[in-house]
Amino acid sequence: MKVLITEYLRINLDSELYECRRCNGALGSARETYKRGLLVYDRDPREIHKPLLDPKLYERTYSPHPDWCRILEFYCPHCGTMMEVEYVPPGHPPLHDIELDIDALKEQWKDREEVIEPPIGPVPPRRTHMHGHGHDHGAHSPADTKKN
């Protein structure tokens, strides 16, 4: 049984492995952080957020300084899909953002049908904003309110 976790991540409850939803590649034990099985690109934040001021002339350029911030990009090692991005201080380990109770998930999903893709329902009808007194204020154009 496979359970969807994020846009590009799922867990295979039978093998207890995380998998890439794009290429089906195994990413590592679901009893650990999924990030252990991913490639990490430690980006200089100035590559992403270009300085607005000339760094030769100004100490502060409105760009994150690499001594204060780093950007970690996590990629599937099989197909290269970017699975996560996080901003952390230098020296800080990657964030442990998902921790699953595998045994509880197995119990919850034992009698369920596998979901391959998230369900997509119909678009709900657009509601007209009413102020509760019988008419819609958005129904008139500004030209209707002009005085001659």
N, C-alpha and C positions, 0 to 999 in steps of 0.2 A: 504494500500500500504506500503510495506516494502522497505527500501532503504539501500544498503550496505554502511557502513562508513569505517570500518577497517577490518582486517582479521577476527576478532572475534566479531565485533560490528556492529549492524544495528539499524535503527530507524524504528519504526512502526508509520507511519504518521497518521493513523486512531486513535490510542490510545495516540499518542505523548509520547511513551515510548521507551527508549533504550532497546534492547534485545541482549542476547548472541546468536551468530550465531551457536554455538556448540550445545547448549541444548534448545534454544528458551525461556529461562527464562527471565522474565521482570527484568530490572535493575534500573528503576527509570525514572523520568521525563526528556524528551529530551529538556526541556527548562532550565535545569540546567546541570552541569557537570556530565558526565556519571560515574565519579569516586565515586560519592556519594553512588551509589548502589553496589559498589564492596568491597570485603574484602581487607584489606591492611596489608601487612607484612613489617614492618620496619626492614630492614636487617642491621646487622653490616657489613660494607664494607670489613672488614678483613675476613669474611666468604667466600666472592666471590673472592676477590683479596688477596690471601694468602701472608703474609710477605715473602720477599725474603731473609731477614737477620733476625737473632735472635733478637726478641724484648727485651730480657733481656740484650743484649750487645749493641744494637744500638737504638738511639732515632728515626731515620728515617729508615724505613724498605722497602720502595718502595710499601707500601700498604696504601690505603687511611685511614686516621685517623678518627675515628667515631666522634671526636669533630669538624671536618671540613666537613664531607660528610656523607650522609645517602642514602641508596638505598631503594626505595619504590617499592614493587611488588604489583600489583593489580590483584585480582582473582575474577572470577565469583562466587557468593555465592551459586549457584545451582549446578554447575558441577566441579568447581575448575580449570577451564581453566585460565591460566595466560593471561591477556589481555593487560598489559602495565607494563613497568619498567621505573623508572626515578631516576636520581641522583640529589639530592638537598642538599643545606646546612642545617644543623640542625636548627629547628625552622621555616624553610620556609614551607608554605603550599604546598600541591600538585599542580602541574602545571595545569593551565586551558588551555589545548592544543586544544580542539575542541569546537567551539561555532557555532551552526547552526542557521540560520534564518528559523525557522520551517514553517512560513507562505509562504516564498518564495519557499521552497522545495515543499510544497503542490501544489503551483501553477505550478512549473516546472514539477512535476510528475503526474499531474491530467489526462493527456491524454497519458501517456507512459505505456508501458507494464512492469510489475514487473520483476526485475532481481533477480533470486534466488541465482545464483552463478556468479562470474565475468566471462565474456567471455574469452575464451582461443582460440587464433587464431593459424594458422600454424606457424611453425618456419620459419623465413625469411631465404632465401638462404644465404650461407656464401659468403661474398664478398672477392675478391682477392685485396690486396693492390697494387695499381698501382701508379707509380710516374709521370704519364702523358707523358712518352716518349716511350711507346710501348712494354715494357716488365716488368715482375714481378721479383723483386729482391729476393723474397723468394723462387723462383723455383729451385735454385741451392743449392747443398749441399756444405759444406766447402771443401770437398775432390775435388770438381770440380775446385776450385780456387788455389789448391796447384801447385807450380812450381816444375818441376822435374829437 
